[in-house]
Amino acid sequence: MANNRIIHGKNTQDRIQEAWDLILLNGKHPTVTEFAKMSKISYSTFTHKYKDWADKVRERRDMKRGTRKLSPVTLPKNTVTVETWRQADEQINDLQKDLTKLRKELEKVVKELKEAKPLAAKSVKLESDNSRLLGAIDYLYSQLKMRGATTEQLQLIVKTVQKHIFPVSSSNNGE
């Protein structure tokens, strides 16, 4: 149902035809908005009630300016192709493989960390014990020297300590 509002003695159809003749005569290529203003019709009325005329104006505009790039909002809904889905599926599969690989690596690192924590604590304790032991040996050595122990006696004590305490054998590491 067309709007036949009379403006300056002309109904809507006559105003549209007159504007069309004018743009053809002057070689103009207006947009739909510009054409609607020339016809003294609102843009929404023109595009909704006179779609065939709006398409005709767009075709003329596109002859001069070329087709316009559509915004993503106005793109047809069926632009997704089978190839697009296939590529998306491949990408998802690749990401899932990477995720699985990373999870396995993370589990391995967590396991190694759990195994390393007791060893680190044991190492700190051994280092502390060794430091105290060396301090005790130095103290013993200085006390024996002050009390008149001979160099041969001190060397014998050092050799005994080295034989029985240093180095700790690898069989004693697990104890």
Solvent accessible surface area in square Angstrom, and as a share of the most:
residue,aa,sasa,rsa
1,M,224,1.00
2,A,42,0.33
3,N,58,0.30
4,N,90,0.46
5,R,152,0.55
6,I,115,0.58
7,I,36,0.18
8,H,152,0.68
9,G,68,0.65
10,K,75,0.32
11,N,45,0.23
12,T,1,0.00
13,Q,77,0.34
14,D,76,0.39
15,R,21,0.08
16,I,0,0.00
17,Q,79,0.35
18,E,89,0.40
19,A,6,0.05
20,W,25,0.09
21,D,73,0.38
22,L,86,0.43
23,I,0,0.00
24,L,87,0.44
25,L,147,0.73
26,N,86,0.44
27,G,44,0.42
28,K,115,0.49
29,H,38,0.17
30,P,9,0.05
31,T,30,0.18
32,V,6,0.03
33,T,61,0.36
34,E,80,0.36
35,F,0,0.00
36,A,1,0.01
37,K,149,0.63
38,M,78,0.35
39,S,1,0.01
40,K,110,0.47
41,I,18,0.09
42,S,65,0.42
43,Y,104,0.40
44,S,64,0.41
45,T,31,0.18
46,F,0,0.00
47,T,17,0.10
48,H,130,0.58
49,K,114,0.48
50,Y,6,0.02
51,K,128,0.54
52,D,102,0.53
53,W,32,0.11
54,A,1,0.00
55,D,71,0.37
56,K,86,0.37
57,V,0,0.00
58,R,79,0.29
59,E,116,0.52
60,R,29,0.11
61,R,17,0.06
62,D,36,0.19
63,M,138,0.62
64,K,136,0.57
65,R,138,0.50
66,G,33,0.32
67,T,122,0.71
68,R,160,0.58
69,K,198,0.84
70,L,98,0.49
71,S,54,0.35
72,P,112,0.71
73,V,129,0.74
74,T,86,0.50
75,L,77,0.38
76,P,76,0.48
77,K,182,0.77
78,N,126,0.65
79,T,73,0.42
80,V,77,0.44
81,T,74,0.43
82,V,106,0.61
83,E,84,0.38
84,T,63,0.37
85,W,168,0.59
86,R,123,0.45
87,Q,103,0.46
88,A,36,0.28
89,D,78,0.40
90,E,97,0.44
91,Q,115,0.51
92,I,92,0.47
93,N,64,0.33
94,D,80,0.41
95,L,109,0.54
96,Q,101,0.45
97,K,139,0.59
98,D,76,0.39
99,L,85,0.42
100,T,66,0.38
101,K,127,0.54
102,L,107,0.53
103,R,141,0.52
104,K,135,0.57
105,E,85,0.38
106,L,112,0.56
107,E,117,0.52
108,K,129,0.55
109,V,86,0.49
110,V,62,0.36
111,K,128,0.54
112,E,89,0.40
113,L,99,0.49
114,K,137,0.58
115,E,98,0.44
116,A,46,0.36
117,K,130,0.55
118,P,82,0.51
119,L,120,0.60
120,A,58,0.45
121,A,65,0.50
122,K,75,0.32
123,S,61,0.39
124,V,103,0.59
125,K,126,0.54
126,L,91,0.45
127,E,122,0.55
128,S,50,0.32
129,D,43,0.22
130,N,74,0.38
131,S,71,0.46
132,R,158,0.58
133,L,63,0.31
134,L,90,0.45
135,G,39,0.37
136,A,56,0.43
137,I,36,0.19
138,D,98,0.51
139,Y,144,0.55
140,L,82,0.41
141,Y,90,0.34
142,S,49,0.32
143,Q,38,0.17
144,L,47,0.23
145,K,125,0.53
146,M,145,0.65
147,R,191,0.70
148,G,58,0.55
149,A,24,0.19
150,T,66,0.38
151,T,89,0.52
152,E,125,0.56
153,Q,97,0.43
154,L,9,0.04
155,Q,103,0.46
156,L,119,0.59
157,I,58,0.29
158,V,54,0.31
159,K,132,0.56
160,T,64,0.37
161,V,24,0.14
162,Q,96,0.43
163,K,162,0.69
164,H,135,0.60
165,I,59,0.30
166,F,69,0.29
167,P,127,0.80
168,V,93,0.53
169,S,56,0.36
170,S,96,0.62
171,S,89,0.57
172,N,71,0.37
173,N,96,0.49
174,G,72,0.70
175,E,159,0.71
